[in-house]
Amino acid sequence: MDKPFSPACARNAEPILAILRERLVGRDTVLEIGSGTGQHAVHFAAALPWLQWQSSDRAEHLPGIRLWLDEAALANTLPPLALDVDGAWPTTRYDAVFSANTLHILAWPSVQQLFAKLPTVLAPGGLLIVYGPFNYAGHFTSPSNAAFDAALKAQDPAMGIRDFEAVFELAEAAGLRLLEDHAMPANNRCLVWQAAA
């Protein structure tokens, strides 16, 4: 089996890392939800050696993630966890949760479930960092995002770019306070929330 490879992960890793490098100082443990290929886990764990990086995804993605982790052989990456947001969650608490390009893939009820479960895995004062495209005030932020949304819905009508305001409400209900909303390359955003201490 060849290692899975995502061109998007390769492109967005450095811009995301710039934010993680700043926000994750003084943090010890990170749970990545939806690690996909495993590229981000290796890239970020290598650049942030003080963090223990816990990748996770649905069971079918774990073999590919393991290939990346095994090749990198980093001391601060743990074996990937099987995590379906609609199923059982880890019992461990983490200083931060990171997720990239997941909310538009998950069906909306699964997005709701993800936010509902976050308080069970975030330590007091923990951070949630989410990367991906969002709509604002019900509008696409670019023609390319509109085209991307149409392509997603053609694959599965349950997919689609989420409205920032709707996600903000879910985060607020989970006890999270928005700290930052960063504009990122390719009409994406990086949102940083914090749980109550």
N, C-alpha and C positions, 0 to 999 in steps of 0.2 A: 504493500500500500504506500503510495506517495503521500507526502505531507499535503494537506489541503492548503490552498493559497487564495487569499482575497486581495485583489488589487486595491480595493477601497481601504482595507486595513493598513496596507503599506503606505498609502498616501496620507491617511489621517493620523498616523501614530505620533509623529513629531508635534503637530499642533496640540493634540490632546495631552501629550507628555508635558508640554510647557505649563499647562494648568495643573496637572497632577503633581508636578514637581513643587509647585508653590503651595497647593492646598494640603498635601499629604505629609508635610513636615510635622514631626511629632506624633504621627500615627504609626501603629505597629502592624495592623492586620487589615487586609482588604478582601472582600468577597466580590468577584466579578460574576455578574449574572449574564448568561448568554455569551460565553467565551468564543463560540463559533469555531474558527479554525485553530485558535490558540496563539495566533501571532501577537495579539495585544498583550497577552499574559507574559510571553517571553520578552517582548520589547520593554514593557514597563517594569517588570521585575528586575531585569538587567540594569536598567537606568536608576532604579530606586531600591538599592540593595538593603536598606534598613526595614523595608516592608516585607511581611510574609504575605505572598499573593496566592489566594485560593480561587482558582478558576472553577467554573461550573457550567453545565449545559445539559440539554436532554441527552439521554444515554447514547443515542446513535451518533452524537458528535464527539464523544469522549475518546475513541481511538485516534482520531485526527489530532485532538488536543495533546494527547499523550506523546505522539510523535514529535511535536514541537518541543514539549517540555523535556522529553528524554534526550533529544539532541542538544538542547541548550545546557542541560545538567546544572541548573542554577540551585544554589543552596536555599534560596528563599521562595521557591515554588513548591506547593503541595500537590499531590495527585489530584486530578480533577474530580469534582463531585457531580453525581447525577442530580440535577435539579430541574424539575418541571414546575413552573410557577403555580400550576394548578394542583400539584401534588404535595408530597411531604417536603418540608424545608429543613435546613440544618438547625441544630439546637444551639450551636455556637453563636456568640455575638461578636461583631466585627466593628473596628473603628471607622470603617468606610465601606460603602457598597458602590461599585462602578458598573455601568452598563452602557454599551455602545450599540447603536443601530438595532435595538430590540423592540421598542414600543410600536413601531410601524409594522413589524412582522407579527407580533402577538395580536390576537383578536381583542377587542376592547374589554370583554369580561376578564380576560387574562391580565390585561394592564391593570384593571381594578384590583384583581387578586394580588398582583405583585405589590402594589402600594399598601394594600391592607396587611400584607405579611411583613413589610419592612420593619415595623416596630419590634418584631420578634427577633430580628437578626442584627439590628443596629444598636451599638452600645450607646449609653447616654452621651449626648454631644457629638454623636457620630455623623459622618457626612454621607450624602447621596450625591453621586456625580453621574449625570446622564448626558450622553452625546447622541445627536441625531437631528433630523429635520423636524421642524414644527411649523404649524400654521399659527398666525396671530390674527385675532379679531375675525376668525373664520376665513381668512384669505391665505393663499399660497404666497410665499415670500419671493418666488421667482418662477419663470416659465419652466425651468428644468425641474423644480419640485413638483409642479403640476403634472408634468409628463411622468415623473417617477411615481407619483401617486396613482396615476391611471394604469401604469405598468403593474404596480402592486395589486391593484383591484382586479386586473385581468387574470392574475395568477390565482387570487383568492379574494372574494369580495369582503372578507373579514379584515383584510390588511388595509393599511392606509396611513398617511401622515396624520398625526394626532394634533388636536388643537391645544396650544400651550395653556389656555385658560382652563380647559377640562382637566389636564394633567396637574396644573397648579392646585385645583380643588382637591384632587385625590391626595396630593402631597400634604396639603393643609390638614385634611381629615386624618392623615397618619401622624400628625404632630410635627411636621417638618416646616422649617422657615426658609424661604428662598434667600440665598446670600448673593448669588451672581447669575447673570445670564450673558454668556459670552457669544459674540458672533464668531463663527468659525469658517474656514474655507468651504467652498462648494455649497453655500447656502445652508449650512448646518449650524447648530447651536450646541453649547456645552453649559448645562444648568447645574448649579451647585446648591444643594439644600443642607440644612443642619437639623438634627434631632435635638430636642430639649436636653439640657444637661441633667 
